[in-house]
Amino acid sequence: SKLNKRKLLWLFPLGLIGMFLVSIIRIFALMAIGASWSPKLALGLFHANAGWIIFVVYTIGFFYFAYPWLKLKKK
């Protein structure tokens, strides 16, 4: 009841597209680390932790900018 539902319908596809792009960047970084430095490092440390760290950072940043825009203005 505190959020603008029409703006939310626009923001949902933007969030999905953003997550897709972040995932592509994560996979590219995984391959670059494996090819440039160490496949063991890429599959061990980076692959195990990068996914959730990047997802959390993206989600916090997305909501930081989206939430003020979504809030209904009091009349």
Residue, then its C-alpha position, 0 to 999 in steps of 0.5 A: s500500500k506504500l508503493n506505486k504499483r504502476k512504477l513497480l511493473w516498469l521496474f520489475p523487467l529492468g531488475l531482471i535485465g540488470m540481473f542478467l547483465v550482472s550474471i554475464i559479467r560474473i561469468f566473463a570474470l570467471m573465465a578471465i580469471g581462469a584463463s589469466w591466473s589460475p583455473k583452481l582460483a577461478l573454480g574454487l574461491f571466485h566461483a564459490n563466492a562471487g555469485w552471492i556477493i555480486f547478487v547482494v551488491y546488485t540487489i542493495g544498489f537496485f533497491y537503494f535507487a528504486y525504493p525512493w522512486l517507488k514510494l507513494k507521495k503523501k498528499 
